[in-house]
Amino acid sequence: MTTESPTFAAVDLGASSGRVVLGRLAAGRLETREVHRFANGPVPLPDGLHWDAVGLFREVLAGLRRAGEPVSVGVDSWAVDYGLIDAAGSLLGEPFHYRDSRTDTVAESFADSFGAPELFSRNGLQFLPFNTIFQLAASEGAALEAAETLLLIPDLIGYWLTGQVGAELTNASTTGLLDARSHEWSPELARAAGIDPSLLPALRRPGDVVGELLPRVAAETGLPGTSVVAVGSHDTASAVVGVPARTPNFAYVCTGTWSLTGLELPAPVLTEQARRANFTNELGVDGTVRFLRNIMGLWLLQESLRTWGLTSDDLPGLLAEAAAAEPLRAVVDAEDTRFLAPGDMPARIAQACRDTDQPVPDTRGAVVRCVLESLALAHRRAIREAAELSGRDVDVVHLVGGGARNELLCQLTADALGTPVVAGPVEATATGNLLVQARTAGQVADLAELREITARSDALTRYDPRNPSVAWDEAERRLR
C-alpha cells in the first residue's frame, strides 16, 4: 500500500469465517490488505445451537491490533441473529444460531396466525423460518424478559467497541420487524412477535458515525481517536455496494454460505406474486432495495466436504472431477429446506434425486457437479423471476464473493441464464464496507463512484454463455 491517504478497517464477519481487511484509496483505486482471518461456526449448547459472540469480539480486537492506524472501523455480518442486553449493559447469553431448530414449527404457525399476505405486505420479506421475527416468537426464556435492548450481531460488536446502542438500517430490514414502506420499526410486528417495541433501538443509516472507540478498547488495540462508522452492516448490503456495475440493468449473485440473488431497485416489490415467488425486499445503501431470493449457496458444498472429512485444500481436485463429470445428469432444488440444517449433505442430495426419479450421483465429483449445476439453476430461476416481477431488464450478472473463484460455478451460471457473468471481486463485502467509510471521510461522492472505483480496482473475469439453454430447460422441468 501507498501512504498518501487514510486507512479504513473493515470487520467482515461471515457465517463460517471472519476477517479484518484494511483499505485505502490511491490513484482512483482501492488498495486492500487482509490482516487477520479466523474461523467462525455454531456452538452446540444444551439449549440449542449458538454463536460464540464473545470469541468473535476477541478476534475482532486481535485484528484491530494489527490494523496500524485506521481513521475508522466498519462492521458487517450475516443477518437475522441478535444478542440481548440487560439494563446493566451485559449480554444475556450467547446469541442463538439461525440454523437452530427452535423456529421449525413456529414460523409457519406465526405466518398463518398473522396472515402470510398481510405479513409480506408489511415487512416485504421472504418466508424463511429463521427470520428474527420468528426467532423472537419462539423465545420462551428469562433472557427475553430481562432484556433492555436487542442488538443484531454487527450492532452488538459496535456496542462493545463504542458503548453506543443502535440498529443499522440494512440489517434491521432483514428482521421482519421493519416496515417496508416507512423504513421504521413496526410496533405492531414487534408485539406480534411477543416483544415490547422499546426493545428495538434507534435506527442508523450507512455512513453515520457510531462513535469513538471506548478508552479500554482503544488501549487494547492501540487505536486512540479511531471511530466506528455504520456501513451496510448486513454483509449482502455491503457486497452489493461492492458490485462493479457500470449499467443499471444488472443482476447480482452474492456467493458464500448463501447465494443472495437478485436486483437492486429504487422501491420494494410488495405484490402477491412476489410473495408467492418467495422474494425478499431488504434495504441497501442510499435507500435502494435489494429485491432478491436467499438460496442455500455453497453451504451444500461446504457440508459435503465436511461429511467426507475433506477441507478446502481438496476442492481443486474435486472441481476437476466435477468438470469432467456428465453434465446435468441430476439436479436438486437448492432452496429445499431439507438442506438447511448441518448434516450428511451427500446423503440428502441422493435422497432428493431419488424423490425426483433422477440418477443418484455415484462419485464425489458427480455430487459436486450436481451441487454446482443446481446452484446455477437456482440463480437462473431467481434472476429471471426477479426481472419479470420488477419489470427490469438484465444485461449482465455480477457474481461476487467466494464463489467468484469457482470457475465452474461461474460458467455454469452463465450457461444456465444465457447471460454474461462477470466474476469478482471475491471480497466484495469488505470492498463495500471500506468504500462507505471512505465516503463518510469525504473521499468518495456517491454510489456510482463507489462502483466505478471497484471496477477499476479488481481483476474481473467475464464468462459468456456456451451451452444451449434447451438442456437447462429440461433440467428445470425435473424439479417441478
N, C-alpha and C positions, 0 to 999 in steps of 0.2 A: 504494500500500500504506500501511497504517497502521504505527505504530511501537510498538504495545503489546506485541508478543510476539516471540520469537526467530525468526530466519530460518533456513531449511534450503535446501540446494542439491542439486538432482537433476542428475546427469550421465547423460543418456539417449542411448545410442549405438545407432542403428539401422543396418540394412544399407545404406541409401542416404544417410542423413544423421545428424548428431548434434546435440545441443543441451544447453545448461546452463540450467536453469529454477530460479528462486527461488520459495519458498513460505513462507507464514506463516498461522497461524490467527488469525482475527479474528471475533468475534461468532458463533462456531459455523460459520464458513465458511472455506474455504481460498482465500486470495488468491495468485495466481501471476503471475510475470513472466519471460518468456524474455529472457536477457541475452546469449546467444551461440548462433548456429546455424552449422553448417558441413557441407560435403559429405563423403560417405564412399563408397567403392566399391572394386572389385577392382583390383589392380595386376598386370598380366601380367609375369612374370619368366621367364627361360629354363627354370626347372624347373617352372613352373606358375603358377596364379592365387593371389595372396597378398593380405593386408591390409597397409595402411601403419599398423601399430600405433604406431610412434614418432610419426608425423604426427598420429594421433588424440590421443596424450597431449599433444602440443604444443597442440592445440586445446582440450583439457580445461583446461590451465593458463591459456590465454587467457581461457576462460570464467570460471574461478575468480577471475582478476584483476578481473573486473567484478562479482563477487558481493557486494560490500560486506563484511559480517562474519557469515557464517552460522555457527551453532554446530556444524553437521555437514554432511557431504557423503555422498551415497549414489550408487553407480554401478550401472547396469544396462546390458545389451546383448543382442544376439542370442545364440543358444545355440551349442553344439557345438564352436566353434573355440577354439584354445588356442595359447599360447606355451610354449616350452621354455626353462627357466632352468638354467644350469650352476652348479657349486659356488661360483663367484665371484659369483653373482647376476646374470650377464649373459644377455641374450636371445640364443638361438641361432637367428638368422634370423627374418625376418618370418613371422608365422603364415599357414598356408595358408587360403585361402578355401573355404568349404564347397561352392561350385559348381565347384571344381577337379575335373578328370575322373579323378584317380588312384584314386578309390574305385569307379569304374563297374562293374568286374568283381569287385572284392574283396568287396564287401558280400554279394553273393549266395552266393559260394563260402564265405565265413565262416559265414553262416547255415546253409547246407547241411551244413557240417562239424560245427558245434556242435549243430545241430538247431534249426530255427526255433521249434517249440513250446516247447522247453526254454529257449531264449534269451528268449522273451517271458515265460515263467513266472518267470524270474529278474529281468529288468530292466523288464518291463512296457511296453516302448517299441514304437511304430510302426516298421515297417521302412522306414527312409529311408537311402539309400546314403551320406549324409554324416554320419551319427551318429558321434560321436567314436570309439567303439569300432572302427568300420570305418576311419576315418582312420588310427588308430594301426596297425591291421593292415596298412594299405597303405604305411606308412612304412618306408623302407629306407636311411635316411641316417645320417651320422655324428652329426647333431644329437641324434637319439634316444639313441644310445649315450652321448653326453657329458652328457645331461640329468640334472639332480638333482631337478627338480620340474616338474610340468605345471601351468600356471595357465590357467584359462578367461579369456576376454577381460576381464570385469569384475574378476576377481581379479588379473589382470596389472596393470590400471590401479591397483587398490587397493594392490598391492605397490609400484609406482613412487611412489605418493603417501605410503605409510606405512612401507615396508620390511618389512611383516608378510605372511607367507605363509599362505594358507588357501584353502578352497573353499566357497563359499556353496551351501547345500543345494538350492535350487530349480533352479539352473543345473547343479549336479552331477547332478541327476536326469535331465538330457537327454543325458548322455554315453553311456548304455548300460553304464556301469561300476558303477552303484549298485544295490544290492539293493532291489527294490521293496517288500519287506516289512519289512526291518530298517532301511532308510534309512541304511545304512552302505556303504562301498566293498566291492565283492566281489573278494577276491583271485583267485578262480577266473576271473572275467571279465577281470580285468586281465592275467593270464597268458595267457589265450586270445587276447587282443589283441596279445600279444608284448611286454608291458612288465612291469617289476618293480612289484609293488603299492606299494613305497615311493616311487614317483614321484608318487603321489596324496597331496596334502596333507591336513591335518586339516580336518574339516568345520566350517562355521559355520552359524548359523541367522539368518534375517531378524530384525533388531533387535539382534544382537550388535555391540558396539563393536570395530572392527578395530584402531584405534589413532589416534594423533595424526599430523598431517602431519609429514613429515621436516623438519628445520630448513631444508634448502636449498629444499624445496618451499614451506614457509611464507614464506621470504624472497622467493621468486619470485612468489608470489601475494599477499603481504601479509596472510596469514591465520594469525598465531601463535595456537596454542591450539585451532584447529579440528580436530575429529576426523572420521574416516571411519566410517560406520555401515553394516553389511551390511544391504541391503534384499532384496527379491525380485529378485536380480540377473539372472535371466532376464527379459527385458523383458515377456514374456507373464505371468509371475507377478506383476509389478508392475501390469500392465494389468488383470488380474483383480481385484486389490485395489481398483483404481480404478473397478470396475463399480458403478454407483449402485443396486444391487439392494435392494429392501425386502421381498422374499419369497425363501424358499429354492428355489422352483421356477422358477429362471431358467436360461436358456442364454446363452452369450456368443459373440460373433464379434469377435475382436481383429484389426482390419484394418490392413494396411500392405503391405509387400512380400509378406507371407504373410497368409492368413486362418486364424487359430487358432480352431477352432470346436468348442465342446463344453460340458461341465457341470463344476461344482465339486462334488466328492463327499467323503465322510469317509474312504473307503478305495479302494484300486485295484480295478479290474475286470480280473482276470487269466485270464478264461475263454478257451477255444479260439475261441469265437465272436467275442470282442473282437479276438483276434489276426487272425483271417481278415478281419474288417472293417477292419483296419489302423488301430486306435485306439492311442493312447499314454496312459500314466499318468505324468504329471510332477507333481512336488511343488509345492504352493503355500504361501502363508504360513499359519502356525499349523497345520501338519500336514495341511492339506487336499490333495486330489488333483485335478489338472487332467486330467480324462478328455476327451480331445479328438483331433481329427484335424488334421494340417497340410495345408492346401490352398494351392495355388500363389499365390493372392491377387492384389493389384494389380500384382504383377510383370508379369503379362500385359499390362496397360495401359501400364506404365512402359516396357517393352521395345518395345511398338508405337509409342509416342511417339518413342522414340529412333530406331527404324528409319525413321520418317517425317521425321526431322530436326526434330521439334517439341519444345516444352517444356511445363511445367505451365501456362504462360500461355495456351496454346492449348486447354487442356482444357475450359473452359466452352463454347466453340463446338462442340467435338466431342460433349460431353454433350447439347447441344441437338439436334444432328443425330441422336444415338442415341435420344433420347426420341421423336423423330418417325419413327424407322425402324420397319419392320414387326416386331411382337413375335414372339418365339420362332420366327423363320424358320430359324435354325440355332444349335445349341449344341454345345459340346465338353466333354470331361471335363477339368475344371480340375485334376485330380490326375494327369493323364497326364505321365509323366516326360519326354516329348518337349519339354515346355515349360520344363524346369529350367534348361538352360544359356543363357547370353546368345546372342542371335542374332536373325534375322528372324522376329519373332513373328507378324506378319500372314500370312507365307507358311506357317508351321507350322499356324496356325489354319485356313487354307484347305485344307491337306492333310488335317487331321483331319476337316474337313467332307466332303471327297471320300471319305475312308475309311469314313464312316458314311452315305454316299449322301444328303447334305444339300446344299442350295444353298450355294455359296461366297459369303460377304459381298462385295458388289461396290463398296462405298464405305467410307470411313473411319468414318463414322457407323454403318454396319452392322457393322463389325468391333467397334467399342466396345460396341454393343448386344449382340453375341454374347458378348463377354467378360463383361459385367456380368450377363447372364442365366445364363451358365454358372457364374459365381461364386454367384449366388443359388441355383441348383440344387444346387451342391456344399454350400452352407450348409444347405439343407433336408435333404439326404441325411445329412450328418454329425449334425445335431441329432436327427433322427428315429431314427437308428440308435443314437446315444448314449442316448437316452431308453429305447429298447427294451432295450438291453443292460444298463442300470443299474437299470431299474425306476423311474426318476424321471419324474414329470410335468413338463411345461414350459408355463408360463402366459405367459411373456414372454421375448423375446430382446433382450439388450442388445448393441448394435453400437457398439464403441468404437474409437478410433484414427482414422487419417487418413480411412478410408472413411466415417466418420460425417458428413463434409462432403458426401459424394456422395449427393444426394437420390434420384437414380435407383436407385443400388445399394440404398439402404435400403428404398425402396418395393418394388423387385423381390424383395428378401429376404422382406419381409412377405407379398407376394403368393404367393411360392413355398411358404412354410411354412403360410400360413393362420393365422398367429400375429402378434400385435402386435410391432413392433420399436421399441425406444426407442434413439435415436441420441445418443451423447455419453457422456462427454466425449471430445473429439478427443485431448487429451493425457492419456489415462488412465494411460499408463505413468509419466509424470512425477508425476501425482497420487498413484498408489500408492507410488511411491518416496518422495515427500515425507511422506506420512502415516505410513509405517512409521518414518521418522526422528522424526516428531513424537511417536509413541507411545514410542519409546526415551527421548525427553526428558520423558516423563511427562504429555504434553498430551492424549493420547487413551487410552481404556481398552481397546477390543477391536475385532475386525474389523467387527462390526456397526456400531459407532460410526464407524469409518473410512468405511464406505459411506454412512452417513447424512450425514456431512459432505460427501461427494462429491455426493450427491443434492441437497443444499442449495446447493452452490457453483457448479454448472454449468447453463447453459441446455440443456435436453434437449428433443428433438423426438420425438413419437410418430407412427409410421406404422401405420395399420390396414390389413389386407389388403383389396384392392379387387377383384381378378380371380378368377374361379372356378378351382379347383385342377385341373379336368379338362385344361386346356391344358398345365399344368406336368406332369401325369402323362404325357401323350402325349410331351412333350419328353424326359422322363426315359427313356421306353422306347427312344428313338432311340439312346441311349448304351449299351444293354445288348447 
